[in-house]
Amino acid sequence: MTATMPIPVIATHDIQQRSYPPIKAGTPGEITDVGGASTVSYTVMFRPAEGDTVTLRDLGRMDLREA
C-alpha cells in the first residue's frame, strides 16, 4: 500500500455547492482524492479563514490551481 501526500491547491474562483459554506477564490486546500473515468474530478479539503475545514467533491481543473 502506497501513501500519497495531499496536493496543495488554491480555488481559482468562488465555489458554492449545496449545503456547504461557500469557498472564496484564493482559499487554500489540498486534493485528497482523484476520480472519474472520462472526466477527472477532484475531492478537495479547503481551509477557509473563517474556521473549520470544508471538503468539496466533483471539482474540475478549472476550479483549482497549484499552490
C-alpha atoms as one frame of an Amber mdcrd trajectory, in Angstrom:
protein
   0.000   0.000   0.000   1.447   3.353  -1.047   0.626   6.517   0.871   0.461
   9.709  -1.160   0.776  13.222   0.128  -2.134  15.615  -0.426  -1.516  18.060
  -3.291  -1.754  21.751  -2.260  -4.099  23.836  -4.421  -5.933  27.173  -4.420
  -9.532  27.858  -5.514  -9.474  29.841  -8.790 -12.943  31.337  -8.263 -15.734
  31.425  -5.684 -17.211  27.919  -5.341 -20.678  27.178  -3.963 -22.051  23.658
  -3.532 -25.340  22.761  -1.863 -25.328  22.588   1.919 -21.657  23.615   2.197
 -20.292  27.037   3.100 -19.038  28.994   0.076 -15.338  28.843  -0.754 -13.842
  32.165  -1.838 -11.325  32.496  -4.681  -7.799  32.151  -3.313  -8.748  29.785
  -0.473  -6.020  27.170   0.074  -6.810  23.477   0.081  -5.456  20.004  -0.598
  -6.520  17.437  -3.182  -7.352  14.343  -1.160  -8.780  12.147  -3.948  -8.846
  11.990  -7.743 -11.660  10.174  -9.512 -13.622   9.937 -12.701 -13.389   7.813
 -15.803 -13.830  10.094 -18.806 -13.538  13.389 -16.897 -11.161  13.830 -13.983
 -12.756  15.134 -10.802 -11.117  16.101  -7.542 -12.067  15.954  -3.876 -10.509
  18.909  -2.079 -10.317  19.787   1.606 -10.297  23.592   1.888  -9.216  25.598
   4.924 -11.242  28.824   4.901 -10.035  31.648   7.152 -13.424  31.634   8.925
 -12.961  28.292  10.666 -13.387  24.571  10.065 -12.261  22.651   7.008 -14.714
  22.153   4.150 -14.449  19.136   1.822 -15.933  19.510  -1.676 -16.244  16.752
  -4.265 -16.515  16.724  -8.048 -14.318  19.757  -8.667 -12.633  20.145 -12.052
  -9.337  21.505 -13.329 -10.803  24.955 -13.916 -11.749  25.199 -10.211  -8.172
  24.781  -8.938  -4.569  25.793  -9.461  -1.389  24.549  -7.848  -0.403  26.332
  -4.657
